[in-house]
Amino acid sequence: MEEGFEVFDIALVADGEAAGEAQPGEEPLDFPSSFVAAQFTAVLGAAGAGAVGRDHADAHGRHFGVQCEFKAWSPPAAERIVLRRLTRGRESLVAHRAALLQQALECQDKTVSRALRAAATTLTAQITGLEAAIARHLEAHPALATDAKLLESIPGIGPVTAAVLLAELTPVAAAGVEQCIAYAGLHPRQWQSGSSVRGQSRLSKTGNARLRTACYLPALCGWRFNPVLSAFAARLLTGGKKKMQVLAALMHKLLALACGVLKTRQPFDAHWLSRHANTSSTPQTAS
């Protein structure tokens, strides 16, 4: 749904075609532009054809598709598009550097190995330059800089991860926490077919893979240094969950915390939940 799709939709709106503007020799569109994932379109088509799902999840999905209302898509702000280009450019260079270093490690020819390591060193300098450009871009836009500081208040999230989260959450910035988590593919997916097949739930891994990747290392770091994530992980391990299941849950939790600080406009507070629980449990005095 996500990879080439976002680039394509931004280009369409920029050209004025998806916004309903008439092109030379064409009639203007009489409906708002809306982009729908291919999988979801198939669900709607099956629902319109009167198909009946074998599973409860399928039936629920079709019911949801019929009831929901699509809204017109609008392009993100220019500064967010630039930020996404910078973060994705850095991601590409990091992947190329890792590939070169791996080739140098496996290469048995010393001359080739030195050349590969020299190329990787050049890429390191380019990555540093892009990171500096990302920092300058955030400083030039106070709203983005404020959002980045809010995200960095969460133990485990650093400047690079904060920039990636801001860039990749752009299409769903105004949505709720659950929508952002689903967009990242960090929500559980049922493994079920009728009443005979009931497998273990797993991450759906649909949507934006870059968001999932950006949450992986911060979740590992937060497991150790973030008190909220550490307590959450300990509770899951006590309940019998495996370590990889715990890590997936921590990625889910971390992204929820990130969306939370952006929504409330308040920095991360490890004691917020306990303080809120104490406040809500305090009996009201009669006036």
C-alpha positions in Angstrom: 0.0 0.0 0.0 2.7 2.4 1.0 5.9 2.3 -0.9 5.3 3.8 -4.3 1.8 4.8 -3.5 2.6 7.9 -1.4 5.0 9.3 -4.0 2.4 8.7 -6.6 -0.5 10.4 -4.8 1.6 13.5 -3.9 2.6 13.9 -7.6 -1.1 13.6 -8.7 -2.3 16.3 -6.4 0.7 18.5 -7.3 -0.4 18.2 -10.9 -3.9 19.1 -10.1 -5.4 15.9 -11.5 -6.5 14.3 -8.2 -7.8 17.6 -6.9 -10.6 17.6 -9.5 -9.1 20.3 -11.7 -10.0 20.0 -15.3 -7.2 19.3 -17.7 -7.2 20.6 -21.3 -9.9 18.8 -23.2 -11.3 17.1 -20.1 -14.4 17.6 -18.0 -13.9 18.5 -14.3 -14.3 15.7 -11.8 -17.5 15.8 -9.8 -16.2 13.8 -6.8 -13.5 14.4 -4.2 -10.2 12.6 -4.6 -9.7 9.7 -2.3 -7.0 7.0 -2.3 -7.9 3.5 -1.2 -5.6 0.5 -0.6 -6.0 -2.3 -3.1 -6.8 -4.8 -0.4 -9.5 -2.6 1.1 -11.0 -1.9 -2.4 -11.3 -5.7 -2.8 -13.2 -5.9 0.5 -15.6 -3.2 -0.6 -16.1 -4.9 -3.9 -16.9 -8.2 -2.3 -19.3 -6.4 0.1 -21.1 -4.7 -2.8 -21.4 -8.0 -4.7 -23.2 -9.5 -1.7 -20.5 -11.9 -0.7 -20.7 -13.4 2.7 -17.5 -13.9 4.6 -16.7 -17.3 6.1 -14.9 -15.8 9.1 -16.0 -13.3 11.6 -13.1 -11.0 10.8 -14.0 -10.9 7.1 -17.6 -10.1 7.9 -16.6 -7.4 10.3 -14.2 -5.9 7.7 -16.9 -5.8 5.1 -19.4 -4.2 7.5 -16.8 -1.6 8.4 -16.1 -0.9 4.7 -19.8 -0.3 4.0 -20.2 2.0 7.0 -17.1 4.2 6.6 -17.0 7.4 4.7 -14.0 8.3 2.7 -12.6 11.8 2.9 -10.8 13.8 0.3 -7.0 13.5 0.4 -4.9 16.6 0.8 -1.2 16.8 0.3 1.1 17.3 3.4 2.9 20.6 4.1 5.9 21.3 2.0 8.3 21.2 4.9 7.1 17.7 5.8 7.6 16.4 2.3 11.2 17.8 2.4 11.8 16.1 5.7 10.6 12.8 4.4 13.0 13.1 1.4 15.9 13.9 3.7 15.2 11.0 6.1 14.6 8.5 3.3 17.8 9.6 1.6 19.7 9.0 4.8 18.0 5.6 5.1 19.2 4.7 1.6 22.8 5.7 2.3 22.8 3.7 5.5 21.6 0.6 3.7 24.3 1.1 1.0 27.0 1.5 3.6 26.0 -1.6 5.4 26.1 -3.6 2.2 29.5 -2.3 1.3 30.9 -3.1 4.8 29.4 -6.6 4.6 31.0 -7.1 1.1 34.4 -5.9 2.5 34.1 -8.3 5.4 33.5 -11.3 3.1 36.0 -10.2 0.4 39.2 -12.2 0.3 41.1 -9.7 -1.8 42.7 -7.0 0.3 42.7 -4.4 -2.5 39.0 -4.8 -3.1 38.3 -4.8 0.6 40.2 -1.5 1.1 38.3 0.0 -1.8 34.9 -1.1 -0.4 35.8 0.3 3.1 36.9 3.6 1.5 33.6 3.8 -0.3 31.8 3.1 3.0 33.8 5.9 4.7 32.6 8.3 1.9 29.0 7.3 2.5 29.5 7.9 6.3 30.5 11.5 5.5 27.4 11.9 3.3 25.2 10.4 6.0 26.6 12.9 8.5 25.9 15.7 6.0 22.3 14.6 5.6 21.8 14.4 9.4 23.1 18.0 9.7 20.7 19.0 6.9 17.8 17.3 8.8 18.8 19.2 12.0 18.9 22.5 10.0 15.5 21.8 8.4 14.0 21.2 11.8 15.5 24.4 13.2 14.1 26.3 10.3 10.5 25.2 11.0 9.6 25.8 14.7 6.5 23.5 14.6 8.6 20.5 13.4 11.3 21.4 16.0 8.8 21.4 18.8 7.4 18.0 17.7 10.9 16.6 17.5 11.6 17.8 21.1 8.4 16.2 22.3 9.4 12.8 20.7 12.9 13.0 22.1 11.5 13.3 25.6 10.6 9.6 25.4 13.6 7.5 26.6 14.7 5.4 23.6 13.9 8.0 20.9 16.8 10.1 19.6 17.0 12.9 17.0 17.2 10.6 14.0 14.3 8.5 15.1 12.2 11.6 15.9 12.8 13.0 12.5 11.8 9.7 10.8 8.7 9.4 12.9 7.6 12.9 12.0 8.3 12.3 8.3 6.6 8.9 8.0 3.6 9.8 10.2 2.7 12.7 7.9 -0.1 10.9 6.0 -1.9 10.0 9.3 -0.8 13.0 11.5 -4.4 14.0 12.2 -5.6 10.4 12.9 -5.9 8.7 16.2 -3.4 6.4 17.9 -4.9 3.2 16.7 -4.9 4.4 13.1 -1.3 5.4 13.3 -0.4 2.0 14.7 -2.4 0.3 12.0 -0.6 2.5 9.4 2.7 1.2 10.7 1.5 -2.4 10.6 2.1 -2.9 14.3 -1.4 -4.1 15.1 -2.1 -7.8 15.6 -3.6 -9.9 12.8 -5.8 -12.9 13.3 -4.6 -16.2 11.8 -8.0 -17.8 11.3 -10.0 -19.7 8.6 -13.5 -20.8 9.6 -13.6 -22.8 12.8 -10.9 -25.3 12.0 -7.8 -23.1 11.6 -6.9 -20.8 14.6 -3.3 -19.9 14.5 -1.3 -17.6 16.7 -1.9 -13.9 16.2 1.0 -12.0 14.7 1.9 -8.5 13.5 0.1 -7.6 10.3 3.2 -5.9 8.8 1.0 -4.0 6.3 1.4 -0.3 5.6 4.6 1.7 6.3 7.6 -0.5 6.8 9.8 2.5 7.6 7.8 3.2 10.7 8.2 -0.4 11.9 12.0 -0.2 11.3 12.2 3.1 13.0 10.5 1.7 16.1 12.7 -1.5 16.4 15.9 -0.2 17.9 14.2 2.4 20.1 12.0 -0.3 21.5 15.1 -2.4 22.4 16.6 0.6 24.0 13.4 1.5 25.8 13.2 -2.1 27.1 16.2 -1.3 29.3 16.0 2.5 29.9 12.4 3.5 29.6 10.6 2.8 32.9 7.1 2.5 31.2 8.4 0.0 28.6 10.5 -1.9 31.1 7.5 -2.5 33.4 5.3 -3.4 30.5 7.9 -5.9 29.2 8.3 -7.5 32.7 4.6 -7.9 32.9 4.4 -9.6 29.5 7.3 -11.9 30.3 5.7 -12.9 33.6 2.6 -13.7 31.6 4.5 -16.2 29.5 5.1 -14.2 26.4 8.2 -14.9 24.3 10.9 -12.2 23.9 10.1 -11.5 20.2 6.4 -11.2 21.2 7.4 -8.8 23.9 9.5 -6.7 21.5 6.7 -6.5 19.0 4.4 -5.3 21.9 7.0 -2.7 22.9 7.2 -1.3 19.3 3.4 -1.0 19.4 3.6 0.7 22.8 6.4 3.0 21.8 4.6 4.3 18.8 1.5 4.8 20.9 3.6 6.9 23.3 5.0 8.9 20.4 1.5 9.7 19.1 0.4 10.5 22.6 3.0 13.2 23.2 2.2 14.7 19.8 -1.5 14.8 20.5 -1.3 16.1 24.1 1.5 18.5 23.3 3.1 17.5 26.6 6.6 15.8 27.0 6.8 12.2 28.1 6.0 11.6 31.8 6.8 8.2 33.2 4.5 8.8 36.2 1.5 10.2 34.3 -0.5 7.0 34.3 -0.1 6.3 38.0 -0.8 9.9 38.9 -3.9 10.0 36.6 -5.1 6.7 38.2 -4.8 8.2 41.7 -6.6 11.3 40.7 -9.5 9.4 39.1 -9.8 7.1 42.1 -10.0 10.0 44.6 -13.6 10.3 45.8 -15.4 13.5 45.0 -16.4 15.5 48.1 -19.9 16.6 48.4 -20.4 20.3 48.0 
